[in-house]
Amino acid sequence: MPERLYKFSWDFIGDVEAGRPNLGNTTRIEVYRLFQYTLRDVLEEMFGTEEADRILYKAGYMAGKNLCEKMVGEVSSLGAFVAKVQQVLLDLNIGIMRVENANVGKGHFTLTVAEDLDCSGLPDLGHSVCTYDEGFIAGMFYAHSGQKFAVKEIDCWCTGDRTCRFEVKLEE
C-alpha cells in the first residue's frame, strides 16, 4: 500500500491564529454544508448510496473519537461524559445534545441533537441525512467506554421532525 498523505492528525487543524489572523476560526454554516453535500454527492456518484453512507459513517466515527479524546478527555462517569460532550458540542456550535433515555445496564440510549449542524433548516427530503453524525456519536461513545456502539438516526429534520434523534446501542 502506498504511503498515505492525509492520515488524520490534529496537525491538519493547524495554527488557525497564525494562518487566519483577520478571519479567525469561524465560518458560516453554508460553507460546511457546501463541503459536506458536494463530497457526499461525489461519493454517491462514484460508489453508490450505501458505500457513500459507510464512508461518511466511518469518517464521522473517526472525527467523534478524535474530538472526544482531544476535547472531552477521560471522565469518571457517564454523567460527567455526557455533560462534557454537551458543552463541547455547544461551544463548537455543532448542536444542542440531550439524553432522552438511558439504560446504562443494557447500553441503550436515545439522544437528540437540536440545531444540528448537518440538517437543521433543510427541506423535508423524506429520508434522514445525518449518517456522518451517526458515526460521530458512535466514535464518541467508543472513546469514552472502549466499547463499540451502533448508532442509527430515528428522527431527522429532513423527515419532518424538528430535532435529530439517535438510538445508541451497545454492540454485542
Contact map, one row per residue, 1 for C-alpha under 8 A:
1110000000000000000000000000000000000000000000000000000000000000000000000000000000000000000000000000000000000000000000000000000000000000000000000000000000000000000000000000
1111000000000000000000000000000000000000000000000000000000000000000000000000000000000000000000000000000000000000000000000000000000000000000000000000000000000000000000000000
1111100000000000000000000000000000000000000000000000000000000000000000000000000000000000000000000000000000000000000000000000000000000000000000000000000000000000000000000000
0111111000000000000000000000000000000000000000000000000000000000000000000000000000000000000000000000000000000000000000000000000000000000000000000000000000000000000000000000
0011111000000000000000000000000000000000000000000000000000000000000000000000000000000000000000000000000000000000000000000000000000000000000000000000000000000000000000000000
0001111100000000000000000000000000000000000000000000000000000000000000000000000000000000000000000000000000000000000000000000000000000000000000000000000000000000000000000000
0001111110000000000000000000000000000000000000000000000000000000000000000000000000000000000000000000000000000000000000000000000000000000000000000000000000000000000000000000
0000011111010000000000000000000000000000000000000000000000000000000000000000000000000000000000000000000000000000000000000000000000000000000000000000000000000000000000000000
0000001111111000000000000000000000000000000000000000000000000000000000000000000000000000000000000000000000000000000000000000000000000000000000000000000000000000000000000000
0000000111111100000000000000000000000000000000000000000000000000000000000000000000000000000000000000000000000000000000000000000000000000000000000000000000000000000000000000
0000000011111100000000000000000000000000000000000000000000000000000000000000000000000000000000000000000000000000000000000000000000000000000000000000000000000000000000000000
0000000111111100000000000000000000000000000000000000000000000000000000000000000000000000000000000000000000000000000000000000000000000000000000000000000000000000000000000000
0000000011111111000000000000000000000000000000000000000000000000000000000000000000000000000000000000000000000000000000000000000000000000000000000000000000000000000000000000
0000000001111111001000000000000000000000000000000000000000000000000000000000000000000000000000000000000000000000000000000000000000000000000000000000000000000000000000000000
0000000000001111111000000000000000000000000000000000000000000000000000000000000000000000000000000000000000000000000000000000000000000000000000000000000000000000000000000000
0000000000001111111110011000000000000000000000000000000000000000000000000000000000000000000000000000000000000000000000000000000000000000000000000000000000000000000000000000
0000000000000011111110011000000000000000000000000000000000000000000000000000000000000000000000000000000000000000000000000000000000000000000000000000000000000000000000000000
0000000000000011111110000000000000000000000000000000000000000000000000000000000000000000000000000000000000000000000000000000000000000000000000000000000000000000000000000000
0000000000000111111110000000000000000000000000000000000000000000000000000000000000000000000000000000000000000000000000000000000000000000000000000000000000000000000000000000
0000000000000001111111111000000000000000000000000000000000000000000000000000000000000000000000000000000000000000000000000000000000000000000000000000000000000000000000000000
0000000000000001111111110000000000000000000000000000000000000000000000000000000000000000000000000000000000000000000000000000000000000000000000000000000000000000000000000000
0000000000000000000111110000000000000000000000000000000000000000000000000000000000000000000000000000000000000000000000000000000000000000000000000000000000000000000000000000
0000000000000000000111111100000000000000000000000000000000000000000000000000000000000000000000000000000000000000000000000000000000000000000000000000000000000000000000000000
0000000000000001100111111100000000000000000000000000000000000000000000000000000000000000000000000000000000000000000000000000000000000000000000000000000000000000000000000000
0000000000000001100100111110000000000000000000000000000000000000000000000000000000000000000000000000000000000000000000000000000000000000000000000000000000000000000000000000
0000000000000000000000111111000000000000000000000000000000000000000000000000000000000000000000000000000000000000000000000000000000000000000000000000000000000000000000000000
0000000000000000000000001111101000000000000000000000000000000000000000000000000000000000000000000000000000000000000000000000000000000000000000000000000000000000000000000000
0000000000000000000000000111111100000000000000000000000000000000000000000000000000000000000000000000000000000000000000000000000000000000000000000000000000000000000000000000
0000000000000000000000000011111110000000000000000000000000000000000000000000000000000000000000000000000000000000000010000000000000000000000000000000000000000000000000000000
0000000000000000000000000001111111000000000000000000000000000000000000000000000000000000000000000000000000000000000000000000000000000000000000000000000000000000000000000000
0000000000000000000000000011111111100000000000000000000000000000000000000000000000000000000000000000000000000000000000000000000000000000000000000000000000000000000000000000
0000000000000000000000000001111111110000000000000000000000000000000000000000000000000000000000000000000000000000000000000000000000000000000000000000000000000000000000000000
0000000000000000000000000000111111111000000000000000000000000000000000000000000000000000000000000000000000000000000001000000000000000000000000000000000000000000000000000000
0000000000000000000000000000011111111100000000000000000000000000000000000000000000000000000000000000000000000000000000000000000000000000000000000000000000000000000000000000
0000000000000000000000000000001111111110000000000000000000000000000000000000000000000000000000000000000000000000000000000000000000000000000000000000000000000000000000000000
0000000000000000000000000000000111111111000000000000000000000000000000000000000000000000000000000000000000000000000000000000000000000000000000000000000000000000000000000000
0000000000000000000000000000000011111111100000000000000000000000000000000000000000000000000000000000000000000000000000000000000000000000000000000000000000000000000000000000
0000000000000000000000000000000001111111110000000000000000000000000000000000000000000000000000000000000000000000000000000000000000000000000000000000000000000000000000000000
0000000000000000000000000000000000111111111000000000000000000000000000000000000000000000000000000000000000000000000000000000000000000000000000000000000000000000000000000000
0000000000000000000000000000000000011111111100000001000100000000000000000000000000000000000000000000000000000000000000000000000000000000000000000000000000000000000000000000
0000000000000000000000000000000000001111111110000000000000000000000000000000000000000000000000000000000000000000000000000000000000000000000000000000000000000000000000000000
0000000000000000000000000000000000000111111111000000000000000000000000000000000000000000000000000000000000000000000000000000000000000000000000000000000000000000000000000000
0000000000000000000000000000000000000011111111111011000000000000000000000000000000000000000000000000000000000000000000000000000000000000000000000000000000000000000000000000
0000000000000000000000000000000000000001111111111111000000000000000000000000000000000000000000000000000000000000000000000000000000000000000000000000000000000000000000000000
0000000000000000000000000000000000000000111111111000000000000000000000000000000000000000000000000000000000000000000000000000000000000000000000000000000000000000000000000000
0000000000000000000000000000000000000000011111110000000000000000000000000000000000000000000000000000000000000000000000000000000000000000000000000000000000000000000000000000
0000000000000000000000000000000000000000001111111111000000000000000000000000000000000000000000000000000000000000000000000000000000000000000000000000000000000000000000000000
0000000000000000000000000000000000000000001111111111000000000000000000000000000000000000000000000000000000000000000000000000000000000000000000000000000000000000000000000000
0000000000000000000000000000000000000000001110111111100000000000000000000000000000000000000000000000000000000000000000000000000000000000000000000000000000000000000000000000
0000000000000000000000000000000000000000000100111111110000000000000000000000000000000000000000000000000000000000000000000000000000000000000000000000000000000000000000000000
0000000000000000000000000000000000000000001100111111111000000000000000000000000000000000000000000000000000000000000000000000000000000000000000000000000000000000000000000000
0000000000000000000000000000000000000001001100111111111100000000000000000000000000000000000000000000000000000000000000000000000000000000000000000000000000000000000000000000
0000000000000000000000000000000000000000000000001111111110000000000000000000000000000000000000000000000000000000000000000000000000110000000000000000000000000000000000000000
0000000000000000000000000000000000000000000000000111111111000000000000000000000000000000000000000000000000000000000000000000000000000000000000000000000000000000000000000000
0000000000000000000000000000000000000000000000000011111111100000000000000000000000000000000000000000000000000000000000000000000000000000000000000000000000000000000000000000
0000000000000000000000000000000000000001000000000001111111110000000000000000000000000000000000000000000000000000000000000000000000110010000000000000000000000000000000000000
0000000000000000000000000000000000000000000000000000111111111000000000000000000000000000000000000000000000000000000000000000000000111111000000000000000000000000000000000000
0000000000000000000000000000000000000000000000000000011111111100000000000000000000000000000000000000000000000000000000000000000000010010000000000000000000000000000000000000
0000000000000000000000000000000000000000000000000000001111111110000000000000000000000000000000000000000000000000000000000000000000010011000000000000000000000000000000000000
0000000000000000000000000000000000000000000000000000000111111111000000000000000000000000000000000000000000000000000000000000000000111111101000000000000000000000000000000000
0000000000000000000000000000000000000000000000000000000011111111100000000000000000000000000000000000000000000000000000000000000000010111111100000000000000000000000000000000
0000000000000000000000000000000000000000000000000000000001111111110000000000000000000000000000000000000000000000000000000000000000000011001000000000000000000000000000000000
0000000000000000000000000000000000000000000000000000000000111111111000000000000000000000000000000000000000000000000000000000000000000001001000000000000000000000000000000000
0000000000000000000000000000000000000000000000000000000000011111111100000000000000000000000000000000000000000000000000000000000000000011111100000000000000000000000000000000
0000000000000000000000000000000000000000000000000000000000001111111110000000000000000000000000000000000000000000000000000000000000000001011111100000000000000000000000000000
0000000000000000000000000000000000000000000000000000000000000111111111000000000000000000000000000000000000000000000000000000000000000000001100100000000000000000000000000000
0000000000000000000000000000000000000000000000000000000000000011111111110000000000000000000000000000000000000000000000000000000000000000000100000000000000000000000000000000
0000000000000000000000000000000000000000000000000000000000000001111111111000000000001000000000000000000000000000000000000000000000000000000100110000000000000000000000000000
0000000000000000000000000000000000000000000000000000000000000000111111111100000000000000000000000000000000000000000000000000000000000000000000110000000000000000000000000000
0000000000000000000000000000000000000000000000000000000000000000011111111000000000000000000000000000000000000000000000000000000000000000000000000000000000000000000000000000
0000000000000000000000000000000000000000000000000000000000000000001111111000000000000001000000000000000000000000000000000000000000000000000000000000000000000000000000000000
0000000000000000000000000000000000000000000000000000000000000000001111111110000010011001000000000000000000000000000000000000000000000000000000000000000000000000000000000000
0000000000000000000000000000000000000000000000000000000000000000000111111110000000000000000000000000000000000000000000000000000000000000000000000000000000000000000000000000
0000000000000000000000000000000000000000000000000000000000000000000010011111000000000000000000000000000000000000000000000000000000000000000000010000000000000000000000000000
0000000000000000000000000000000000000000000000000000000000000000000000011111110110000000000000000000000000000000000000000000000000000000000000010000000000000000000000000000
0000000000000000000000000000000000000000000000000000000000000000000000000111110110000000000000000000000000000000000000000000000000000000000000000000000000000000000000000000
0000000000000000000000000000000000000000000000000000000000000000000000000011111110000000000000000000000000000000000000000000000000000000000000000000000000000000000000000000
0000000000000000000000000000000000000000000000000000000000000000000000000011111111000000000000000000000000000000000000000000000000000000000000000000000000000000000000000000
0000000000000000000000000000000000000000000000000000000000000000000000000000111111100000000000000000000000000000000000000000000000000000000000000000000000000000000000000000
0000000000000000000000000000000000000000000000000000000000000000000000000011111111110000000000000000000000000000000000000000000000000000000000000000000000000000000000000000
0000000000000000000000000000000000000000000000000000000000000000000000010011111111111000000000000000000000000000000000000000000000000000000000010000000000000000000000000000
0000000000000000000000000000000000000000000000000000000000000000000000000000011111111100000000000000000000000000000000000000000000000000000000000000000000000000000000000000
0000000000000000000000000000000000000000000000000000000000000000000000000000001111111110000000000000000000000000000000000000000000000000000000000000000000000000000000000000
0000000000000000000000000000000000000000000000000000000000000000000000010000000111111111000000000000000000000000000000000000000000000000000000000000000000000000000000000000
0000000000000000000000000000000000000000000000000000000000000000000100010000000011111111100000000000000000000000000000000000000000000000000000000000000000000000000000000000
0000000000000000000000000000000000000000000000000000000000000000000000000000000001111111110000011100000000000000000000000000000000000000000000000000000000000000000000000000
0000000000000000000000000000000000000000000000000000000000000000000000000000000000111111111000000000000000000000000000000000000000000000000000000000000000000000000000000000
0000000000000000000000000000000000000000000000000000000000000000000000110000000000011111111100000000000000000000000000000000000000000000000000000000000000000000000000000000
0000000000000000000000000000000000000000000000000000000000000000000000000000000000001111111111111000000000000000000000000000000000000000000000000000000000000000000000000000
0000000000000000000000000000000000000000000000000000000000000000000000000000000000000111111111110000000000000000000000000000000000000000000000000000000000000000000000000000
0000000000000000000000000000000000000000000000000000000000000000000000000000000000000011111111000000000000000000000000000000000000000000000000000000000000000000000000000000
0000000000000000000000000000000000000000000000000000000000000000000000000000000000000001111111000000000000000000000000000000000000000000000000000000000000000000000000000000
0000000000000000000000000000000000000000000000000000000000000000000000000000000000000000111111100000000000000000000010000000000000000000000000000000000000000000000000000000
0000000000000000000000000000000000000000000000000000000000000000000000000000000000000000111111110000000000000000001110000000000000000000000000000000000000000000000000000000
0000000000000000000000000000000000000000000000000000000000000000000000000000000000000000110011111000000000000000111110000000000000000000000000000000000000000000000000000000
0000000000000000000000000000000000000000000000000000000000000000000000000000000000000100110001111100000000000001111100000000000000000000000000000000000000000000000000000000
0000000000000000000000000000000000000000000000000000000000000000000000000000000000000100100000111110000000000011110000000000000000000000000000000000000000000000000000000000
0000000000000000000000000000000000000000000000000000000000000000000000000000000000000100000000011111000000000011100000000000000000000000000000000000000000000000000000000000
0000000000000000000000000000000000000000000000000000000000000000000000000000000000000000000000001111110000001111000000000000000000000000000000000000000000000000000000000000
0000000000000000000000000000000000000000000000000000000000000000000000000000000000000000000000000111110000001111000000000000000000000000000000000000000000000000000000000000
0000000000000000000000000000000000000000000000000000000000000000000000000000000000000000000000000011111000001110000000000000000000000000000000000000000000000000000000000000
0000000000000000000000000000000000000000000000000000000000000000000000000000000000000000000000000011111100111100000000000000000000000000000000000000000000000000000000000000
0000000000000000000000000000000000000000000000000000000000000000000000000000000000000000000000000000111111111000000000000000000000000000000000000000000000000000000000000000
0000000000000000000000000000000000000000000000000000000000000000000000000000000000000000000000000000011111111000000000000000000000000000000000000000000000000000000000000000
0000000000000000000000000000000000000000000000000000000000000000000000000000000000000000000000000000001111110000000000000000000000000000000000000000000000000000000000000000
0000000000000000000000000000000000000000000000000000000000000000000000000000000000000000000000000000001111110000000000000000000000000000000000000000000000000000000000000100
0000000000000000000000000000000000000000000000000000000000000000000000000000000000000000000000000000011111111000000000000000000000000000000000000000000000000000000000011100
0000000000000000000000000000000000000000000000000000000000000000000000000000000000000000000000000000011111111100000000000000000000000000000000000000000000000000000000111100
0000000000000000000000000000000000000000000000000000000000000000000000000000000000000000000000000011111100111110000000000000000000000000000000000000000000000000000000111000
0000000000000000000000000000000000000000000000000000000000000000000000000000000000000000000000000011110000011111000000000000000000000000000000000000000000000000000011110000
0000000000000000000000000000000000000000000000000000000000000000000000000000000000000000000000001111100000001111100000000000000000000000000000000000000000000000000011110000
0000000000000000000000000000000000000000000000000000000000000000000000000000000000000000000000011111000000000111110000000000000000000000000000000000000000000000001111000000
0000000000000000000000000000000000000000000000000000000000000000000000000000000000000000000000111100000000000011111100000000000000000000000000000000000000000000001110000000
0000000000000000000000000000000000000000000000000000000000000000000000000000000000000000000000111000000000000001111100010000000000000000000000000000000000000000011100000000
0000000000000000000000000000000000000000000000000000000000000000000000000000000000000000000001110000000000000000111110110000000000000000000000000000000000000000001000000000
0000000000000000000000000000000000000000000000000000000000000000000000000000000000000000000001110000000000000000111111110000000000000000000000000000000000000000001100000000
0000000000000000000000000000100000000000000000000000000000000000000000000000000000000000000011100000000000000000001111110000000000000000000000000000000000000000000000000000
0000000000000000000000000000000010000000000000000000000000000000000000000000000000000000000000000000000000000000000111110000000011001000000000000000000000000000000000000000
0000000000000000000000000000000000000000000000000000000000000000000000000000000000000000000000000000000000000000001111111100000011000000000000000000000000011100000000000000
0000000000000000000000000000000000000000000000000000000000000000000000000000000000000000000000000000000000000000011111111100000000000000000000000000000000001100011000000000
0000000000000000000000000000000000000000000000000000000000000000000000000000000000000000000000000000000000000000000000111110000000000000000000000000000000001000000000000000
0000000000000000000000000000000000000000000000000000000000000000000000000000000000000000000000000000000000000000000000111111000000000000000000000000000000001100000000000000
0000000000000000000000000000000000000000000000000000000000000000000000000000000000000000000000000000000000000000000000001111100000000000000000000000000000001100000000000000
0000000000000000000000000000000000000000000000000000000000000000000000000000000000000000000000000000000000000000000000000111111000000000000000000000000000001111000000000000
0000000000000000000000000000000000000000000000000000000000000000000000000000000000000000000000000000000000000000000000000011111100000000000000000000000000000110000000000000
0000000000000000000000000000000000000000000000000000000000000000000000000000000000000000000000000000000000000000000000000001111100000000000000000000000000000111000000000000
0000000000000000000000000000000000000000000000000000000000000000000000000000000000000000000000000000000000000000000000000001111110000000000000000000000000010110000000000000
0000000000000000000000000000000000000000000000000000000000000000000000000000000000000000000000000000000000000000000000000000111111100000000000000000000010111110000000000000
0000000000000000000000000000000000000000000000000000000000000000000000000000000000000000000000000000000000000000000001100000001111100000000000000000000000010100000000000000
0000000000000000000000000000000000000000000000000000000000000000000000000000000000000000000000000000000000000000000001100000000111111100000000000000000010010000000000000000
0000000000000000000000000000000000000000000000000000100110010000000000000000000000000000000000000000000000000000000000000000000111111110000000000000000010000000000000000000
0000000000000000000000000000000000000000000000000000100111111000000000000000000000000000000000000000000000000000000000000000000001111111000000000000000000000000000000000000
0000000000000000000000000000000000000000000000000000000010010000000000000000000000000000000000000000000000000000000001000000000001111111100000000000000000000000000000000000
0000000000000000000000000000000000000000000000000000000010011000000000000000000000000000000000000000000000000000000000000000000001111111110000000000001110000000000001000000
0000000000000000000000000000000000000000000000000000000111111101000000000000000000000000000000000000000000000000000000000000000000111111111000000000001000000000000000000000
0000000000000000000000000000000000000000000000000000000010111111100000000000000000000000000000000000000000000000000000000000000000011111111100000000000000000000000000000000
0000000000000000000000000000000000000000000000000000000000011001000000000000000000000000000000000000000000000000000000000000000000001111111110000000001000000000000000000000
0000000000000000000000000000000000000000000000000000000000001001100000000000000000000000000000000000000000000000000000000000000000000111111111000001111000000000000000010000
0000000000000000000000000000000000000000000000000000000000011111110000000000000000000000000000000000000000000000000000000000000000000011111111100000000000000000000000000000
0000000000000000000000000000000000000000000000000000000000001001111100000000000000000000000000000000000000000000000000000000000000000001111111110000000000000000000000000000
0000000000000000000000000000000000000000000000000000000000000000100000000000000000000000000000000000000000000000000000000000000000000000111111111111100000000000000000000000
0000000000000000000000000000000000000000000000000000000000000000100000000000000000000000000000000000000000000000000000000000000000000000011111111111100000000000000000000000
0000000000000000000000000000000000000000000000000000000000000000110110000000000000000000000000000000000000000000000000000000000000000000001111111100000000000000000000000000
0000000000000000000000000000000000000000000000000000000000000000000110000110000010000000000000000000000000000000000000000000000000000000000111111100000000000000000000000000
0000000000000000000000000000000000000000000000000000000000000000000000000000000000000000000000000000000000000000000000000000000000000000000011111110000000000000000000000000
0000000000000000000000000000000000000000000000000000000000000000000000000000000000000000000000000000000000000000000000000000000000000000000011111111000000000000000000000000
0000000000000000000000000000000000000000000000000000000000000000000000000000000000000000000000000000000000000000000000000000000000000000000011001111100000000000000000000110
0000000000000000000000000000000000000000000000000000000000000000000000000000000000000000000000000000000000000000000000000000000000000000010011000111110000000000000000000110
0000000000000000000000000000000000000000000000000000000000000000000000000000000000000000000000000000000000000000000000000000000000000000010011000011111000000000000000011110
0000000000000000000000000000000000000000000000000000000000000000000000000000000000000000000000000000000000000000000000000000000000000000010000000001111100000000000000011110
0000000000000000000000000000000000000000000000000000000000000000000000000000000000000000000000000000000000000000000000000000000000000110110000000000111110000000000001111000
0000000000000000000000000000000000000000000000000000000000000000000000000000000000000000000000000000000000000000000000000000000000000100000000000000011111000000000001110000
0000000000000000000000000000000000000000000000000000000000000000000000000000000000000000000000000000000000000000000000000000000101100100000000000000001111110000000111100000
0000000000000000000000000000000000000000000000000000000000000000000000000000000000000000000000000000000000000000000000000000000000000000000000000000000111110000000111100000
0000000000000000000000000000000000000000000000000000000000000000000000000000000000000000000000000000000000000000000000000000000100000000000000000000000011111010101111000000
0000000000000000000000000000000000000000000000000000000000000000000000000000000000000000000000000000000000000000000000100000001111000000000000000000000011111111111110000000
0000000000000000000000000000000000000000000000000000000000000000000000000000000000000000000000000000000000000000000000111111000100000000000000000000000000111111111100000000
0000000000000000000000000000000000000000000000000000000000000000000000000000000000000000000000000000000000000000000000110111111110000000000000000000000000011111100000000000
0000000000000000000000000000000000000000000000000000000000000000000000000000000000000000000000000000000000000000000000000001111100000000000000000000000000111111100000000000
0000000000000000000000000000000000000000000000000000000000000000000000000000000000000000000000000000000000000000000000000001010000000000000000000000000000011111110000000000
0000000000000000000000000000000000000000000000000000000000000000000000000000000000000000000000000000000000000000000000000000000000000000000000000000000000111111111100000000
0000000000000000000000000000000000000000000000000000000000000000000000000000000000000000000000000000000000000000010000010000000000000000000000000000000000011001111100000000
0000000000000000000000000000000000000000000000000000000000000000000000000000000000000000000000000000000000000001111100010000000000000000000000000000000000111000111110000000
0000000000000000000000000000000000000000000000000000000000000000000000000000000000000000000000000000000000000001110100000000000000000000000000000000000011111000111111000000
0000000000000000000000000000000000000000000000000000000000000000000000000000000000000000000000000000000000000111100000000000000000000000000000000000000011110000001111100000
0000000000000000000000000000000000000000000000000000000000000000000000000000000000000000000000000000000000000111000000000000000000000100000000000000001111100000000111110000
0000000000000000000000000000000000000000000000000000000000000000000000000000000000000000000000000000000000011110000000000000000000000000000000000000001111000000000011111000
0000000000000000000000000000000000000000000000000000000000000000000000000000000000000000000000000000000000111110000000000000000000000000010000000000111100000000000001111100
0000000000000000000000000000000000000000000000000000000000000000000000000000000000000000000000000000000000111000000000000000000000000000000000000000111000000000000000111110
0000000000000000000000000000000000000000000000000000000000000000000000000000000000000000000000000000000001110000000000000000000000000000000000000011110000000000000000011111
0000000000000000000000000000000000000000000000000000000000000000000000000000000000000000000000000000000000000000000000000000000000000000000000000011110000000000000000001111
0000000000000000000000000000000000000000000000000000000000000000000000000000000000000000000000000000000000000000000000000000000000000000000000000000000000000000000000000111
